[in-house]
Amino acid sequence: MQIAVELPNDFVAFQTAPKIQKEMRTSYALWLFQRGRITLGKAAELAGADLYDFMLVCKDNRVPVIDPSREELLEEMNR
């Protein structure tokens, strides 16, 4: 599927179309992953990045890659 988005010229004056497309795909992938709507692997695929690079994007944006439940944390602490 292809979606067209109109952006004001002053927002894109100093960037190329491929760079903007990459940033938008990455931002959308990060948004979907952060909300639990897609897996880490699917988010990386959508962003056009390998898993490790997308994990770095998550880190840079303070999005946890591993989100353990309270029970999992307590179980881990008791070991």
C-alpha positions, -999 to +999 in steps of 0.1 A: +000+000+000+012+035-007+000+065+012+007+101+001+013+128+027+014+165+019+041+183+039+047+221+039+078+230+019+095+246+049+095+213+067+112+195+039+134+221+023+167+206+034+160+169+031+156+145+003+124+125-004+141+092+004+154+106+038+119+118+047+104+085+037+129+066+059+122+089+088+085+086+085+086+048+082+109+046+112+087+069+133+056+050+124+072+016+132+084+030+165+049+043+173+032+010+165+058-010+184+056+012+215+018+007+216+021-031+213+004-032+179+034-050+161+063-070+172+099-058+174+107-078+143+078-064+123+087-029+134+123-033+122+110-047+089+087-017+085+115+007+093+137-010+068+163-018+094+178-049+108+167-059+143+198-046+161+196-012+144+159-009+152+167-018+189+192+012+188+164+034+175+142+022+204+170+030+229+176+065+214+138+071+218+136+056+253+112+029+241+118-003+261+125-034+239+117-058+268+087-050+289+084-076+316+053-079+338+054-073+375+052-111+381+081-118+358+102-092+376+094-106+410+101-141+398+135-129+385+143-112+417+136-143+438+161-164+418 
